[in-house]
C-alpha cells in the first residue's frame, strides 16, 4: 500500500493519537478498495481531510476521510444516491453522507465495504464521464493548499 506522505502525518500530529490512527485506517480502507485513486489531501480550517478521485479533480471525488478534533468520518461524496439497506449513512445534505468511524474494525463491516465498493464504481464512472480523454488516476497523493485560519487543534509540543 501507498505510504502516508510525511506532510499528512505532520497535519495529523495536531490531533490525539487515536484520531490519527483512525484516519490512517480509513485511508487504508479506501486505498485497498481503490489503489489507483488519486489522493487529494487538505489541511482545512476545521479538519484534515483526504478526498479520493479517479481524476486529478476534486469534483469527481467519490469518497473522503476527515479527521476532526473528536472523531473521524468516512464520507461518500454522492452518498445520498447510494443504496444503504443497513442504515449506516448519516447526514441530510443533498449529496454527501458519512459514517463516523469509532474503531478501525468498523471499516471491516460488510455494509461499510459494500458502500465503499459502490462508491468506487461510481467514482470511476464520474471520472470517465467528466473527461473521457483527460488523464486517469495515477495513484498519486497530493497536498492541496487551503487558506484561512485553522480551527482544529493546535500542534502538540
Phi, psi and omega in degrees: 000154180294128179290151177290133178299147180302322181293323175298315178299323179294318177299316183289340181297341178288344184260164171303146183303326181295326178293315178299319179296315179294321178300311182294329175293319176296317177301314180297321179296316180295314182290335174292324179280334184217070185297338181265006180289147171282144179246120181251110189258132181232135169257084189274181187294330181231007182199159166257131182221157174226124178256149184238131187213150175267013171229175177278006188251141177296329182303330181261010180300140181257335175203173180207159173239133182228131176257124175247174184303325185241000182196172177233136176247143165257112185255150179241114189295336174235040185296333179297337181265355182277138173292134184225067184297338180272355179064038183275334187279136177247158178120156183227011180290174182291333185229310191276139171228161182213166172236128176280127182265115179264336180207152180302328180295339176301328183289344181269353180300139180305321180295322178292316178299321179296314179298319179297316178297318178296320179295320178299314178301314180297321179295320176298316180295318180297318180294319180294320181289325183288322184205079184297341181253353181281163180303145179266183180299141177241004181070036182261148173253126184232132174275124180257136180289146172230158184235161178100168182290146177273135177246016179267177181302146175289153179302137178286150179249000000 
